[in-house]
Amino acid sequence: MLTFTFFGHAAVELHLLEKVLIDPGIIDGESLVDLDVVNPALLLITNPHISHLGNAIDVVKKFGVKAIGNPDVISLLREQGASRDNLVSLETGESITSDSGITVTAYESTQTTLTSRNSTFYISSEKARVLHLGRANTYAYFGAEVPDLLCVPVAGEENGVLDPQQAATITAALQPDYVLPVCGDTTAATQFLVTTSTLAPKVTTLYPAKGQTYTIMIRR
């Protein structure tokens, strides 16, 4: 069983052996994540865009957590005043394992609207396996294991990421147990869910309701 909360855009908090917060973005000047609600032990940032990086520096300073990201992300957090002791830079293919047994592996993908890199994170523990594609506009996972939960962007080429059809095609290729569309509006999410139900009928689709906590059964 896996419990997680979706805060909007790409912001997700996974309840694994420890809580893992991903992409605590800021949208239209407002933080997606309430620091009085979350309680992460690890922080993952896929890319330095404000809608993904958000108030990561505040999360680091308040909770003293390890912030994990690619060199672009880590450099920016360092400039914002984060201690080196709280920063972990992962290049493509590199992994880190926490004391509790959560392993984070980074893969790199492109995005057409940013010059900086986007990291895809594969998060695994004895409890669940999650693949978060961040701001990807390409298929960005090269591991052998199938994720229990896939978080896939659906906002489309005009936003520099996968569109609903591309995201559904990737979902069908990966065949996760569950999929959550991120980085998209209601129209894009609905189009993705409809297309996925045709291309990957065995995959359970989750509608991205902001602020909702989901509990899913792991089938393996």
ZIWORA-V84553 format. One record per helix or strand. SS is the DSSP state (2 for helix, 1 for strand). FROM is the first residue (numbers start at 1). LEN is the number of residues. If there is no record, write none. Layout:
SS_FROM_LEN / SS_FROM_LEN
This chain:
1_2_7 / 1_11_5 / 1_19_4 / 1_26_2 / 1_30_2 / 1_42_3 / 2_50_4 / 2_56_8 / 1_66_4 / 2_71_9 / 2_84_3 / 1_87_3 / 1_95_3 / 1_103_7 / 1_118_7 / 1_129_4 / 1_149_5 / 1_155_1 / 2_157_3 / 1_163_1 / 2_164_11 / 1_178_5 / 2_186_14 / 1_204_3 / 1_213_4
